[in-house]
């Protein structure tokens, strides 16, 4: 195992342990959400500042608007996560959605490394079509486990599959969006706080897009069941 892969693995284990404690203890959840949101906000604004470098009235207004809107979004997102994890009716749903995002990222990395092949887009040269397919495959693999082991909460396998596909798709879009910003800002990562991964925003970019969509779809699909 090379040094970079070892760093990535150790950081991933740390994040998984953190996620366990976030789902278990409310005070750890609150503290973690505040810290992660603030760090991600600073990282995002750092990208925006490197993209919009001109110092004039219009650019300043645009930067401040983006700064305010991104902070509002991260605050609302953190509130959504907090409510989802701390309510019994939504705890399993939130766990399912976040696991889809993790599997989507992992599937993209593994399939991309193994099969390689044609690039998905110029936005992110490391993204491949095989990696994108792997993201969907690994996300869908979760569905039978949740359906059979938690059938009282996940009673419709078709709807679960639809949610898994759409959440994985949104997760990939979020990843590509931040990759586009990084490319425009001419940086490799949004930060360097997570060894082998980059910044916190590098890790939650897909989750920021995917979880809200997943919660909306959950309401729409399972409300009709």
Residue, then its C-alpha position, 0 to 999 in steps of 0.5 A: x500500500x503506497x503512502x497516499x493510499x494509506x493516508x486516504x484509508x486512515x482518513x476514511x476510517x476516521x470519518x466513518x468512526x466520526x459518522x458513527x458517533x454523530x449518529x449516536x450522540x446529539x452533542x457530537x453531531x451538533x459540534x461536528x456539523x458546526x465545524x464541518x460547515x464552517x470549514x467547508x464554507x471557508x474552503x468554498x469561499x476560498x475557491x470563489x475568491x480565486x476565481x473572481x480575482x478582480x476588485x471592482x464593485x460588481x465583482x465585490x457584490x457577486x463575491x459577497x452574494x455568493x458568500x452569503x448564499x453559501x453560508x445560508x445553504x450550509x446552515x439549512x443543510x446542517x439543520x436538515x442533517x440534524x433533524x434527520x438523524x435525531x428523529x426516529x422516523x428519519x434516522x434510517x432514511x438519513x443513514x441510507x442516503x449518506x451511505x449511498x453517497x459514500x458508496x457512490x464515491x467509492x464505486x467511482x474510485x474503484x471502478x475508475x481505477x480498475x477499468x479506466x477507459x474513456x473520460x467522463x468530462x473535461x471538467x474533471x480529467x480523473x472522472x471516467x465513464x466506468x467510474x460513473x457506472x461503478x458509482x451507480x452499481x455500488x449505490x444500488x447494491x445497498x438497496x437489497x440490504x435495507x429492504x430485507x433487513x429493515x423491511x418495516x421502514x423500507x417497504x418498496x424496493x422499486x422506490x428505494x432503487x429509484x432513490x439510490x440511482x437519483x441520489x448517486x446521480x446528484x452526488x456525482x453532479x455535486x462532485x463535478x460542480x466542485x471539480x469545475x470550481x477547483x479547475x477554474x481556481x487552478x487548485x487540486x483540492x479545496x483544502x488540506x485538512x484531511x490527509x489523502x482526501x484534501x479538504x472537507x468540501x472535497x468529501x462532502x461536495x456530493x452529499x451537499x447536493x444528494x441528501x436534500x434531493x434524497x429527502x425530497x424524493x423520499x417524501x414524494x415516493x413514500x408518501x404515495x405508498 
